[in-house]
Amino acid sequence: MSSETWNRTEAVIVAAALEPLDVASHLAAAAVVARLEWYPSTEHLLSVSLLTDAAGRVARNADGVLEPGPAAADLADALTEAFDVDVLMEGVPARRVAGEAAGAGEAGPGEGGAGEGG
């Protein structure tokens, strides 16, 4: 049994069109422990709750035992690529807006960042 301490990390997946069951299948195939919430009235949003460790890695279910999996940022990138969505995750900078080239929306040094906006 793992002595790892896990924290709940919240994320939101934003997309023009989204199939929650496809996202659930993708996460299940990677053995990522997640809770998804989706409502037809906000069909472009999918709420995702994950368990993360102190190093920012998401929990995976390894035969009934939780173990550290990929970094939360890597999971966000994988979801962005797999579903052409924007993943907004606590502690992880947004990677891109759906349909925009990866990295195109990221600010470089001295170009602004968190806290700026309109």
C-alpha positions in Angstrom: 0.0 0.0 0.0 1.3 3.4 -0.9 2.1 6.0 1.8 1.8 8.8 -0.8 -0.2 11.9 0.1 -2.6 12.9 -2.6 -4.3 16.2 -3.2 -7.4 17.0 -5.3 -6.6 19.1 -8.4 -9.4 20.6 -10.4 -9.4 21.1 -14.1 -11.9 22.2 -16.8 -11.8 21.1 -20.4 -13.2 23.6 -22.8 -14.2 22.8 -26.4 -16.6 23.8 -29.1 -17.8 20.1 -29.2 -17.0 17.6 -26.5 -17.9 13.9 -26.0 -17.4 13.3 -22.2 -17.5 9.5 -22.7 -14.5 9.7 -25.1 -12.5 11.7 -22.5 -13.5 9.2 -19.8 -12.4 6.3 -22.0 -9.1 8.1 -22.7 -8.4 8.6 -19.0 -9.4 5.1 -18.1 -7.1 3.6 -20.8 -4.2 5.5 -19.1 -5.5 4.3 -15.6 -5.7 7.9 -14.5 -7.9 8.3 -11.4 -10.4 11.0 -12.2 -14.0 12.2 -11.5 -15.8 13.9 -14.4 -18.8 16.2 -14.3 -20.7 17.3 -17.4 -24.0 18.9 -17.8 -26.0 19.2 -21.1 -26.7 22.9 -20.4 -22.9 23.6 -20.5 -22.0 21.1 -23.1 -18.7 22.9 -24.0 -17.3 22.4 -20.5 -16.2 19.2 -18.7 -15.1 19.4 -15.1 -12.3 17.0 -14.1 -11.1 16.3 -10.6 -7.8 14.5 -10.3 -5.5 13.3 -7.5 -2.0 14.7 -7.6 1.1 14.2 -5.5 3.5 16.8 -4.1 5.5 16.6 -7.4 2.4 17.4 -9.5 2.0 13.9 -10.9 -1.5 12.5 -11.3 -2.6 9.3 -9.6 -2.9 6.1 -11.6 -4.7 3.0 -10.5 -2.2 0.1 -10.6 -4.3 -3.0 -9.7 -6.1 -1.2 -7.0 -3.1 0.7 -5.6 -2.6 4.4 -6.4 0.8 5.2 -7.9 2.2 8.4 -9.4 1.6 8.7 -13.1 2.4 11.5 -15.6 2.9 15.1 -14.6 -0.4 17.1 -14.6 1.1 19.3 -17.3 1.8 16.3 -19.5 -1.7 15.0 -19.0 -3.1 18.4 -19.9 -1.0 18.4 -23.1 -2.1 14.9 -23.9 -5.8 15.8 -23.5 -5.3 19.0 -25.6 -3.7 17.0 -28.4 -6.1 14.1 -28.3 -9.3 16.2 -28.3 -8.3 19.6 -29.7 -9.5 21.3 -26.5 -8.2 23.8 -24.0 -7.4 22.3 -20.6 -7.4 24.7 -17.7 -5.9 23.0 -14.7 -4.9 24.3 -11.3 -1.2 24.9 -11.2 -0.7 24.2 -14.9 -0.4 27.1 -17.4 -3.0 26.8 -20.2 -1.2 25.3 -23.2 -3.3 26.7 -26.0 -6.8 27.5 -27.1 -8.6 24.8 -29.1 -7.6 25.1 -32.8 -4.5 27.2 -32.1 -1.0 25.9 -32.8 0.7 24.6 -29.7 2.8 27.2 -28.1 1.3 30.1 -30.1 -0.6 31.4 -27.1 2.2 31.2 -24.6 3.9 34.4 -23.4 7.7 34.5 -23.5 9.9 36.2 -20.9 8.9 39.8 -20.5 5.8 39.4 -22.6 3.2 39.3 -19.8 1.6 36.2 -18.3 -0.6 35.4 -15.4 -2.6 38.3 -14.1 -2.8 40.1 -17.4 -6.0 39.9 -19.4 -8.9 41.7 -20.8 
